[in-house]
């Protein structure tokens, strides 16, 4: 996806792939459309006597679903619904059992956080935050400081907004900065390198920031949900941030230094000051009533999310109040409290009404919610039918090393490889249940391999087709495909090492 600007400065997403990428996408969809049903029938007809009939039929459904997810033969949410439907038709489980995960509490955590993010966009709070940071005096005339601040804003915003929405919002601002800097200089190597670094740090920063919090990107909640449903491991909002925030901080710090050295070193750049950001901030006017209301709702939600962890750090994690709070205000309820507050806080003035309307609230990404529900449903069935255990034993037979570290390294790498060509959400949905199954079959803790797979699914840096943020900045014309591959590969390799190291050291404390 790429972002363009309309006359009234509204960000609009449009497709922006090269002809070669379009041909590749059409070819893989066409192949997948026929390969999925063919593989479904082939698995269904195989004489798999070592597993139950329900597990055998579910294996055929999973083969179909995985092919359709990887090739995107039809929209991902459609496949996510088709899998559970086929499972009911083939009597893998009852309709009540199969569709129950679509009402999992994490679904409501998704909904609440999506509505809060939509309210931030509707009232322009995200743009105000971006221009406020860029207009700071210390940013001055330094291209390095502009690069760091711009990437930092993308990273922080994507901790709470989707990485696609964050990049789509920051992209036109980046284009304005580059245009302001370029002026009449059509051939300036320094400007070209600055533009490349600015575009990539925007996209990569959005993906990196999403890993910091559970609501930053769908794979995080998928990993949390699958771990809780299949392994009985609950990771709270605060505990996730114990690994997510250090990971995001290390990755952002590395990419800031890397782009400074790889793109800006040796180039003199007549950088303009922060006048552009100041002018845009002035045009936005003072903080509106709607923006203040969104800040109140968002701040309250974050406080409710973090309170259990703060109580634990203060030594009050056990006891009457702490236990009552955890039971009454779990993460999903906290998110819905914030979303409901948006409908209660008035705008005031002539406009009147609430901070957000129902028509605005329902513009959230329902496809991701369906994809998440379908993934939870299929993941749960793989364990209840015994298919996960059989898959775990089968995979272990091929592994020379079955330690926690080896499995974490394997599934982190596998998730990174798959997410470069498939949706990060689909990648996490496919890999995390397998990681848990293999870990349980090996008799090692499941949390480290599962976390490695979850976080690895967000390491999509190499290709425009890897994730929408990459496609957005690729459409600018400042990012050659070879440059994205080269710089993205470096971040993938560094990210792999950092994820494995943090998961192995901090992961055990999250359970």
Residue pairs with C-beta under 8 A, 6 or more apart in sequence:
1 13
1 14
1 15
1 16
1 164
1 168
1 468
1 471
1 472
2 13
2 14
2 15
2 16
2 171
2 471
2 472
2 474
2 475
2 476
3 11
3 12
3 13
3 14
3 167
3 168
3 169
3 171
3 172
3 472
3 475
4 11
4 12
4 14
4 172
5 11
5 12
5 172
5 175
6 12
9 172
11 168
11 169
11 171
11 172
13 164
13 168
13 468
13 472
14 475
16 471
16 472
16 474
16 475
17 25
17 464
17 465
17 471
17 474
18 464
18 481
21 464
21 465
24 465
25 72
25 465
28 71
28 72
29 71
29 72
29 73
30 73
31 71
32 67
32 68
32 70
32 71
32 72
32 73
33 71
33 73
33 74
35 67
35 71
36 63
36 64
36 65
36 67
36 68
36 71
36 73
37 64
39 63
39 64
39 67
40 60
40 61
40 63
40 64
41 60
42 63
43 56
43 59
43 60
43 63
44 56
44 57
44 60
46 56
48 56
48 59
50 390
51 59
51 385
51 386
51 387
51 390
52 385
52 386
54 91
54 92
54 93
54 385
55 385
55 386
55 387
55 390
57 87
57 90
57 91
57 92
58 87
58 90
58 92
58 378
58 381
58 382
58 385
58 387
59 387
60 90
61 83
61 86
61 87
61 90
61 92
61 378
62 83
62 378
62 382
62 387
64 82
64 83
64 86
65 79
65 80
65 82
65 83
65 378
66 430
67 73
68 74
68 79
68 82
69 76
69 79
69 422
69 423
69 426
69 429
69 430
70 418
70 421
70 422
70 426
72 422
72 423
73 79
74 82
75 367
76 367
76 371
76 423
76 425
76 426
77 366
77 367
77 368
77 370
77 371
77 374
79 374
80 370
80 371
80 372
80 373
80 374
80 375
80 429
81 370
81 374
83 374
83 377
83 378
84 98
84 99
84 374
84 377
84 378
87 93
87 98
87 377
87 378
87 381
88 94
88 95
88 98
88 99
92 98
92 381
92 385
93 381
93 384
93 385
97 384
98 377
98 381
99 373
99 377
100 377
101 229
101 373
101 376
101 377
101 380
102 370
102 373
102 374
102 376
102 377
104 225
104 229
104 373
104 376
105 330
105 331
105 332
105 333
106 221
106 224
106 225
106 331
106 332
106 372
106 376
107 332
107 369
107 372
107 373
108 332
108 333
108 335
108 336
109 214
109 215
109 221
109 331
109 332
109 335
110 215
110 218
110 221
110 335
110 368
110 369
110 372
111 335
111 336
111 339
111 364
111 369
112 301
112 332
112 334
112 335
112 336
112 337
112 338
112 339
113 160
113 215
113 301
113 335
114 364
114 365
114 369
115 338
115 339
115 342
115 356
115 361
115 364
116 160
116 294
116 297
116 298
116 301
116 335
116 338
116 339
116 342
117 160
117 161
117 162
117 165
117 364
118 356
118 360
118 361
118 363
118 364
119 125
119 290
119 294
119 297
119 342
119 355
119 356
119 360
119 361
120 126
120 160
120 161
120 294
120 298
121 161
121 165
121 169
122 290
122 356
122 360
123 288
123 290
123 291
123 293
123 294
123 355
124 284
124 288
124 291
125 291
125 294
125 295
126 157
126 161
126 165
126 166
126 169
127 169
127 173
127 280
127 284
128 281
128 284
128 287
128 291
129 153
129 157
130 153
130 157
130 169
130 170
130 173
131 173
131 277
131 280
131 281
131 284
132 281
133 149
133 152
133 153
134 146
134 149
134 150
134 153
134 173
134 274
134 276
134 277
135 274
135 277
135 278
135 281
136 149
136 274
137 274
138 145
139 145
139 146
139 149
139 274
139 277
140 273
140 274
141 271
141 272
141 273
142 271
143 194
143 264
143 269
143 271
144 260
144 264
146 177
146 198
146 271
147 194
147 197
147 198
147 201
147 256
147 259
147 260
147 264
148 256
150 170
150 173
150 174
150 177
150 198
150 201
150 202
151 201
151 202
151 204
151 205
151 252
151 255
151 256
152 205
152 252
153 170
154 166
154 167
154 170
154 201
154 202
154 205
154 206
154 209
155 205
155 206
155 208
155 209
155 212
155 248
155 252
156 209
157 166
157 169
157 170
157 206
157 209
158 166
158 167
158 205
158 206
158 207
158 208
158 209
158 210
158 216
158 217
159 209
159 210
159 212
159 213
159 216
159 248
160 213
160 215
160 216
160 298
161 169
162 210
162 217
162 365
163 206
163 207
163 209
163 210
163 216
163 217
163 467
163 468
163 469
164 206
164 467
164 468
164 469
164 472
166 206
166 209
166 469
167 202
167 203
167 206
167 468
167 469
167 472
167 473
168 472
170 202
170 206
171 202
171 472
171 473
171 476
173 280
174 198
174 199
174 202
174 473
174 476
175 476
176 276
177 198
177 276
178 191
178 194
178 195
178 198
178 476
178 478
180 272
180 276
181 191
181 194
181 269
181 270
181 271
181 272
182 188
182 191
182 195
185 191
189 267
190 264
190 267
190 268
190 269
191 269
192 478
193 263
193 264
193 267
194 263
194 264
194 267
194 269
195 476
195 478
196 263
196 478
196 479
196 480
196 483
197 259
197 260
197 262
197 263
197 264
198 478
199 473
199 476
199 478
199 479
200 259
200 473
200 479
200 483
200 484
200 487
201 255
201 256
201 259
202 469
202 473
203 467
203 469
203 470
203 472
203 473
204 255
204 461
204 469
204 488
204 491
205 252
205 255
206 469
207 217
207 458
207 459
207 460
207 461
207 467
207 469
208 247
208 248
208 251
208 252
208 255
208 458
209 216
209 248
209 252
210 216
210 217
210 220
210 458
211 217
211 220
211 244
211 247
211 248
211 251
211 455
211 458
212 241
212 244
212 245
212 247
212 248
213 220
213 237
213 240
213 241
213 244
213 245
214 220
214 221
214 224
214 235
214 237
214 240
214 244
214 331
215 221
215 335
216 244
217 424
217 458
218 368
218 371
218 372
218 424
218 425
218 428
219 424
219 425
219 427
219 428
219 454
219 455
219 457
219 458
220 240
220 244
220 454
220 458
221 372
222 372
222 375
222 376
222 425
222 428
222 429
222 432
222 454
223 428
223 432
223 450
223 451
223 453
223 454
223 455
224 235
224 240
224 454
225 372
225 376
226 375
226 376
226 379
226 432
226 433
226 436
226 450
227 233
227 234
227 235
227 432
227 436
227 446
227 447
227 450
228 234
228 235
229 376
229 379
229 380
230 379
230 380
230 383
230 388
230 433
230 436
231 436
231 440
231 446
231 447
231 450
233 446
233 447
233 511
235 510
235 511
236 308
236 309
236 331
237 305
237 306
237 308
237 309
237 331
238 305
238 306
238 308
238 309
238 310
238 312
239 309
239 509
239 510
240 510
241 306
241 309
242 506
242 509
242 510
243 451
243 455
243 502
243 503
243 506
243 507
243 510
244 455
246 502
246 506
247 455
247 498
247 499
247 502
250 498
250 502
251 491
251 494
251 495
251 498
254 491
254 494
254 498
255 491
258 487
258 490
258 491
259 487
262 487
289 347
289 348
289 349
290 347
290 355
293 342
293 345
293 346
293 347
293 355
294 342
294 355
296 341
296 345
297 338
297 339
297 341
297 342
297 345
297 355
298 338
300 337
300 338
300 341
301 334
301 335
301 337
301 338
304 329
304 334
304 337
304 338
305 331
305 334
305 335
307 325
307 329
308 317
308 322
308 325
308 326
311 317
311 321
311 322
311 325
312 322
316 322
329 337
339 361
342 354
342 355
342 356
342 361
343 354
343 355
343 356
343 358
343 361
344 354
345 354
345 355
346 352
346 353
346 354
346 355
347 353
347 354
347 355
368 425
371 425
371 426
371 429
372 425
372 429
374 429
375 425
375 428
375 429
378 429
378 433
379 429
379 432
379 433
381 387
382 388
382 391
382 433
382 437
383 389
383 433
383 437
388 433
388 434
388 436
388 437
388 440
389 437
389 440
389 441
391 434
391 437
391 438
392 434
392 437
392 438
392 439
392 440
392 441
392 442
393 441
395 434
395 437
395 438
395 441
396 402
396 438
396 441
396 442
399 406
399 407
399 410
399 438
402 442
402 444
403 444
404 439
404 444
404 445
404 448
404 449
404 504
405 448
405 500
405 504
407 435
407 438
407 439
407 442
407 444
407 448
407 449
408 448
408 449
408 451
408 452
408 500
408 503
408 504
409 452
409 500
410 449
411 431
411 434
411 435
411 438
411 449
411 450
411 452
411 453
411 456
412 449
412 452
412 453
412 455
412 456
412 496
412 499
412 500
412 503
413 456
413 496
414 431
414 453
414 456
415 427
415 428
415 431
415 452
415 453
415 454
415 455
415 456
415 457
415 459
416 456
416 457
416 459
416 492
416 495
416 496
418 427
418 430
418 431
418 457
419 427
419 456
419 457
419 458
419 459
419 460
419 466
419 467
420 460
420 462
420 463
420 466
420 492
421 463
421 465
421 466
423 467
424 457
424 458
424 460
424 467
425 457
427 457
428 453
428 454
428 457
431 453
431 456
431 457
432 450
432 453
432 454
434 453
435 446
435 449
435 450
435 452
435 453
436 446
436 449
436 450
438 449
439 445
439 446
439 448
439 449
439 450
440 446
445 508
445 511
447 507
447 508
447 510
447 511
448 503
448 504
448 507
448 508
451 503
451 507
451 510
452 499
452 500
452 503
455 499
455 503
456 495
456 496
456 499
459 491
459 492
459 495
459 496
459 499
460 466
460 467
460 470
461 470
461 484
461 487
461 488
461 489
461 491
461 492
461 495
462 484
462 485
462 488
462 489
462 492
463 470
463 481
463 484
463 485
463 488
464 470
464 471
464 474
464 481
464 484
465 471
466 488
470 484
470 488
473 479
474 481
474 484
